């Protein structure tokens, strides 16, 4: 979610306690829209980050050092000039706006005490960081807004600072109580409007998530229409609103990180315990709002980088797969054309058997086809420029050419099909990747197999070798199970790590992970075998299917042909189990 005014109030309340009274030691500008202020406080050094990045505007304390440009930007130099050594007297929020004002006491060039204000407007694409003097004049801003950009409000040095335009039709929720809110609701003109949408269009500073939460607390669902609300619903809305507003006014906040149970991805952050998601999410209470925002945006950043890098790899592999498929289609068509090669040999032999009645210049030869049981008379086309012997040789050469082509094309098609199967397995591995280490190891694999050039890999990533590890499981009766995340791990598991007596599992003729059931000298139980087979089915393209065929055999029965692609093995001794993978059951077995 965006940092709404309510969450920002919680952040500001926390920051005011942490850095108010501290002095600014250093100021940095790591990115165009971001500043980091190093503050010396009685509790020690703090680093306050403020970013006006349109997609994720926010402010909070950070621990890690940011990489800074060798030459500080002009805005950074100006900030240092005006604010180096300044004392932070207060951090406040105007009404319920997505804004924070950092009030500062400092001195000018003559040593005279002056006041400065750093206004942090955290409003999506309209975000800005503005420094103004004690008279309200703008000294400068991270983003200068002139008349060409906005006709409503200019942000330029020397102009008086004006607040962003008010949002029409919205009221400050801090000036309302539950009864007033219900009175406004009863005057709603569009009675088909959903309650959460009406709240969003009415309450200043409330995010969609908070409006849904208020609606859910009041009526048990997030999108009940206004016309459907009963008197009991309205009474509950009044009570729920009063409780929420009292918590906001008293700064009774809880920093909650919301994680989807489905894929363990971060979904949101809130300043209250959230009920609307019920059992679909996991809520983790953080130590502070700075820790909450840092964790949320770090995880989101990792997921976005994962998504971008994953998409880049998918495009590369998909392109290679499509090229291979096109090439295979051409080769199969060419192979089909060699199916009549024996016809040319037959014609050459029939011409040779009839040299005595043929001569140069003839357009065709009428001969008895002794290869046919009925011995019909057939016509064979001749080249008038060639002798009968040369015509026979021409047909023999065509036969030999097609025969050679068949052998070469058969080998090429076999190689192409292996390549296609490999590329499909890589796409499956990309889908299995859980973090950047997994993707890094996939890149290493693609470089090794020539799908990705070394040059491309260096452009994308300057990292040491990945230490990505396979999935680890523990069966309900205590056996360890490992599943490879990619073909390099599959090779390592099956051909190097596993013992000869361990049991190997793989979906039959379906791309998926190599799965190893480590027996450790014991006789594997039926439960362990079934669960390992389900794990193999789950880590395959058939994870959403039922009755998936899974082959299993002892590791000693596996062979890896010389020169074969990573992850490719052959086996002749095996048995097959049919299982239906269940995600919730398998996740319970996962060792994390």
Helices and strands as residue ranges (DSSP letters): H 5-19, E 23-31, E 34-41, E 44-51, E 58-62, H 74-83, E 87-92, E 99-107, E 113-121, G 124-126, E 128-132, E 138-141, E 171-172, G 173-175, H 178-186, H 195-202, E 203-204, H 208-219, G 226-228, H 231-249, E 256-260, E 266-270, G 278-280, E 281-285, H 289-337, H 341-353, G 355-357, E 364-368, E 377-381, H 388-432, H 436-448, H 454-460, E 471-474, E 480-483, H 487-491, I 492-497, E 503-507, E 515-518, H 526-538, E 548-554, G 555-557, E 575-579, H 583-589
